[in-house]
Amino acid sequence: MLRAKLVALFAEKNEDGSFRYIKSDGTPYDIYTDGLKVYTTLDRRMQQYAEWGLQEHLRNELQPDFFKDLAKKKNRPFDFRVSEEEIAGILNTAMKRSVRYKVLTGKQCGNCERPAKYIETKQHEGRKHYHCRPDLGGCDTYWPVVKESEIPGIFDTPTKMRVFTWKGERDTVMSPMDSIRYYKGFLQSGLLSMDPHTGFVKAWVGGIDFKHFQYDHVEQARRQVGSTFKPFVYATALREGMDLCREVPNQRVCFDMPPGQPDWCPENSDAVYGGMVTLEYALANSMNTVTAWLMKQYGPQAVTVLARHMGVKSPLEAVPSLCLGVADLTLMEMTGAFSSFANQGVYIEPITFTRIEDKNGNTVYDVTPTPTRRWTRSPRTRC
């Protein structure tokens, strides 16, 4: 992910079309060949603890329970409601995202992992080959070009491979497509830790194993956030002047829906209603009824505005169900937004690297935190 950020940084251009960060000869920097020194905010020990903690939680707790549940399913690892056509589409999409597919189509070098811009097609040993160009910083590797129509057959052919298990890699023989289906049975997770006062990211774990699952669950993956979105609703109420200790009725609240649709009336998970509760109590107990009541008081638009001020950049549809977390957001967005609660209402965008130097020690790029006060918390902190 850092590599992707650096590539994007050095691709930035000025209004006149020239590159923003250039070498003395006027050409843009290449992260592979120019000897750059990148100083990150990561804390080595925290990173080690974070990786260990995530793996222990998945290996010893969640994944074993999930495997037991999968063993009871006929359509595993997919839900019984997923059709064969849908499964085929899911597996085909996963195939096209795989490293093997990218190598077969010349979009990535299988040796040094250079992307497509380092790769050319040329004649070699009497037939067309992909070539990772050493003159651009590639590794001078050749591999044969195959027809697009041949690729599905390659993925259905059993081959020797090493697959991931929570007990270590295992040698086996299976088709690449079967390995994709096998990997669909593993739970994925991400972890992000940051200093709320500086924005410095101290630990970043993008997944359970980078070698076999090269997809980042911190900044790439968007997942439905559920009840973790509720603090945005309560913060909106506090910003609009409602007191933390205000008592409100614990009763069902209904929202009018478009013609032809039934009213939406969210319920508490414990189905317990009645009496009065404070906002503090309602948030601490994740009460759907009070959260819906607040959403009805201030409206979805006010909540989306606050979420934007707190660093949420993903699409947010201003609908009543937003109060219960129907939005798909990244872990990076949620961590940055929640950090503002711990930083007296000041949002600081997460920072992963602070400085970049060229091979001679000259500063190419320097980063400083940019705190922005977006909202103020209630002066009362406890009821």
Secondary structure, DSSP 8 states (H G I E B T S, - for coil): -HHHHHHHHTT-B-TTS-BSSB-TTS-B--TTTS--EEEE---HHHHHHHHHHHHHHIIIIIHHHHHHHHTT-TTTTS-TTS-HHHHHHHHHHHHHHSHHHHHHTTSB-TTT--BGGGEEEEEETTEEEEEE-GGGT----EEE---GGGHHHHHTS-EEEEE--TT--EEEEE-HHHHHHHHTTS----EEEE-TTT-BEEEEE-SS-TTT----TTTT--EE-GGGGHHHHHHHHHHTT--TT-EEE-----B--STTS--B----TT----SEEEHHHHHHTT-HHHHHHHHHHHHHHHHHHHHHHTT--S-----GGGGGT-SEE-HHHHHHHHHHHHTTTEE---BSEEEEE-TTS-EEEE-----EE-----S----
